[in-house]
C-alpha cells in the first residue's frame, strides 16, 4: 500500500515520502518535487508544525509512506495546485486504531475538497486488514469539521475536554475483498 498515489474525481493525493518531507518547509523545492504550484495561502496555519515533521521517521522506515501525511493536489487545466494536507499519525496500533487529521487552505474551503480527500483516505486505510477504527478530533467550535466527520460516518465519543470533540469510525464492516481497492491507485 505504501507509495501509492490516490486519484479522486478532482484530486491527486500524494503520500509524504522522506524526500518530500525534507523539502516541505521550502515552498520552491516542495512545488518542484510535487510538480505543482502551491496555493497562495499554502500552508494552512494549522499545518505549520506538521511540515517536515516526519523526515527522520521516514528515513528509518520508508514503508510508513501513506500512514503519515499526504499532499492534496487539485488537478486543473495547466497543472496541479497544492491545496491541502492531511492523513494519519502513524500506522495502526496494536488495537488497529489510526488517527486522521487534515486541513485545506482557506482559499479552497467550502468546495468539497476535504470531504473528497478524507473519504479517499478513509477508504485507503480501511483496505488494510490491520485497521479496525479511525479516530479524529475537531475543535468544539469547528462546526464544518464536525459536520464533515459526521458526514464521513464518524460517531462522537464521550467528551473528555470541552474544547475538543473526539470521533471514531469502525471500519471492520467495510468490504475487503482480496485484490480490490476502493480507490484508483497508482504506484508511485
C-alpha positions in Angstrom: 0.0 0.0 0.0 2.8 2.4 0.7 3.9 4.6 -2.1 0.6 4.8 -4.0 -0.9 8.0 -5.2 -4.7 8.1 -4.8 -6.7 9.7 -7.6 -10.2 11.0 -6.9 -12.6 12.9 -9.2 -10.6 16.2 -8.8 -7.6 15.5 -6.6 -4.3 13.6 -6.6 -3.3 12.6 -3.0 0.4 12.1 -2.8 1.9 10.3 0.2 4.7 12.1 2.0 8.0 10.3 1.4 11.3 11.1 3.1 12.2 13.2 0.1 9.0 15.3 0.2 9.3 15.7 4.0 12.8 17.1 3.6 11.5 19.9 1.3 8.1 20.7 2.9 9.3 23.9 4.6 10.8 25.3 1.4 7.9 26.3 -0.9 10.0 26.4 -4.1 11.5 22.9 -3.6 8.2 21.5 -2.5 6.5 22.8 -5.6 9.3 21.3 -7.8 9.2 18.0 -6.0 5.4 17.7 -6.5 5.4 19.1 -10.0 2.7 21.6 -8.8 2.2 25.2 -7.9 1.3 26.0 -4.3 -1.9 27.8 -3.4 -1.1 31.4 -2.5 -2.2 30.7 1.1 -0.3 27.5 1.5 0.1 26.0 4.1 -3.0 26.2 6.2 -1.9 27.7 9.6 -2.8 24.5 11.5 -0.4 22.5 9.4 2.8 24.5 10.0 4.1 22.3 12.8 3.5 19.1 10.8 5.5 20.2 7.8 8.8 18.3 7.7 7.9 16.5 11.0 8.2 13.0 9.5 11.6 13.2 7.9 13.5 11.2 10.5 10.8 8.6 10.8 10.5 8.1 7.0 14.3 7.9 6.7 14.2 4.9 9.2 11.0 3.4 7.8 10.2 4.4 4.2 7.3 1.9 4.4 5.4 4.4 6.5 4.6 6.5 3.5 0.9 6.6 3.4 0.5 6.2 7.2 1.6 9.7 7.8 0.8 12.9 5.8 -0.5 13.2 2.2 -0.3 16.3 -0.1 -3.6 17.1 -1.8 -3.2 18.3 -5.4 -6.1 19.9 -7.2 -6.0 18.9 -10.9 -6.7 21.8 -13.2 -6.1 22.8 -16.8 -2.5 23.8 -16.9 -1.3 21.7 -13.9 -1.9 20.9 -10.3 -2.2 23.1 -7.3 -1.3 22.0 -3.7 -4.4 22.9 -1.7 -4.5 20.6 1.3 -2.5 18.4 3.6 -3.6 15.6 5.8 -3.5 11.9 6.6 -2.7 9.8 9.6 -0.4 10.0 12.7 1.2 6.6 12.1 0.4 3.1 11.1 -2.3 1.1 13.0 -1.5 0.5 16.7 -2.0 -2.9 18.4 -5.7 -2.3 18.7 -6.0 -1.5 14.9 -6.6 2.2 15.5 -5.2 5.2 13.5 -5.9 8.9 13.7 -7.0 11.1 10.9 -6.1 14.8 10.6 -6.5 17.3 7.7 -6.6 20.9 6.5 -7.5 22.7 3.3 -6.1 26.2 2.6 -8.7 28.9 3.2 -9.0 29.9 -0.4 -10.2 26.4 -1.3 -12.5 25.7 1.6 -16.3 25.0 1.2 -15.9 23.3 -2.1 -16.0 19.7 -1.0 -12.2 19.0 -1.3 -11.8 18.0 2.4 -14.7 15.5 2.0 -13.3 14.1 -1.2 -9.8 13.7 0.1 -10.7 12.4 3.6 -13.2 9.9 2.0 -10.4 8.5 -0.2 -8.0 8.3 2.8 -10.6 6.5 4.9 -11.2 4.0 2.1 -7.4 3.6 1.6 -6.9 2.9 5.3 -9.9 0.6 5.5 -8.5 -1.6 2.7 -5.7 -2.6 5.2 -7.0 -5.5 7.3 -5.0 -4.2 10.3 -7.2 -1.1 10.6 -10.2 -1.6 12.8 -11.0 2.0 13.8 -10.1 5.5 12.6 -10.1 8.3 15.2 -10.3 12.0 14.6 -10.9 15.2 16.6 -12.1 18.7 15.9 -12.3 21.8 18.0 -15.7 22.1 19.6 -16.3 25.4 17.7 -15.3 24.0 14.3 -18.8 23.3 13.0 -17.6 22.5 9.5 -15.1 19.9 10.6 -17.6 18.3 13.0 -20.1 18.2 10.1 -17.5 16.7 7.8 -16.6 13.9 10.2 -20.3 13.1 10.8 -20.9 13.0 7.0 -18.0 10.5 6.8 -19.7 8.2 9.2 -17.7 9.0 12.3 -19.5 8.9 15.7 -18.9 11.2 18.6 -17.1 9.8 21.6 -17.8 10.9 25.2 -16.3 14.3 25.9 -13.1 14.4 27.9 -12.2 18.0 27.0 -14.8 20.7 26.4 -12.6 22.3 23.7 -12.3 19.1 21.6 -14.9 16.8 20.1 -13.5 13.3 19.6 -14.8 10.9 16.9 -14.3 7.3 15.8 -15.3 5.2 12.9 -15.4 1.4 12.9 -14.1 0.2 9.5 -14.3 -3.5 10.2 -17.6 -3.7 8.3 -16.0 -2.3 5.1 -15.7 -4.8 2.3 -12.1 -6.0 2.0 -12.2 -8.4 -1.0 -8.7 -9.7 -1.8 -7.1 -7.7 -4.7 -9.8 -5.0 -4.7 -9.4 -1.3 -3.8 -11.9 1.4 -3.0 -9.8 4.0 -4.9 -8.0 4.3 -8.2 -4.4 4.0 -7.0 -1.2 4.5 -9.0 2.1 3.1 -7.9 4.5 5.9 -7.2 
